[in-house]
Amino acid sequence: MAEAQSIGQGDHQFVVDLKTNLPPMTWQTWFDPMRFEFGSDIVTVVAPSDLHCRWVLDKHGSLVESVAAKHFGADTKVEYLVAEP
């Protein structure tokens, strides 16, 4: 098993890995409009609407958490925020 990377080292690879694990239409419709912010032991998913947050969390929240744990460590938290207009 690969050693987890600290936040900041694997940001790009996190996104690539997440994208690889999703159907292209799902990525394009739901994930592409979002951005990911990386901090100390936290990945913040910033979505354009509350609907995006709820849908992604409901349908793919466990995937996002597992990919975050793989790249940044098991203690990494994932939070969802709606982007400010």
N, C-alpha and C positions, 0 to 999 in steps of 0.2 A: 504494500500500500504506500502511496506517495506521501511524503511528509507535508503537512498543512503549511501554507505560507501565511505570513503575517499580513494584516491589512495593509494595502499599498503595493505589495509585490505582485499580487495575482488578480488585480482588478480586471484587466482585459481578459485574462483566461477565464475568470468567473463568468463573464458575459458570453464568451465563446462556448463554454461548456453548457450554460443554460440554453443558449440558442440551439445547440446540437441536440438537446434532449426534448425539443418541442417541434411539432409539425410546423412547416413554414408559414402556413396561413395563421396559425395561433400566434406565432412570434410577430408576424407583420401586423395583425389586428390588435393584439393586446399588449405585447411587450415592447415593440418598437417605439410607440409613443411615450414610453416611460424612460426615466433615467435612474441610474443607480449611483448612490453616494456611499463612499467607504470611509469609515472612521475607526476608532479604536474599539475592536470587538463588536462592531455593528455594521450591518448593511442596511441602508435606507433605500426603499423602493419609492420613488416619487412619481406619482401617476397624475394624468391630466384630469381625472374625475374620481369621485367616490365610487362610481360604478366600476371603473377599472380596478381600483383597490380591492373592492369586495369580490369581483369576479376572479382576479388573479389569486387572491388569498384562498378563496373557496376551491378553485379548480387546480391550482398549481402551487399553493403555499408550501406543501411538503417538499416539492421539488426544489423550490427556491431555497428552503432551509437546508436541504441535504447538500446542494451545490455550494452554499455558503460554508457549511461545516467542512466539506471536502477541501476547499481552497484556503479557508482562514482559521479553521479549528472548531472543535465541537462546542465551544462556549460562545460562538458568534451568534448574536441576536439579529433578527430581521424585523424591521419595522416598516410600515406602509404609511405614506403621507400623500395628501392631495396637494399638488403644486398650487402655489398662490398665483392668482391671475396677473 
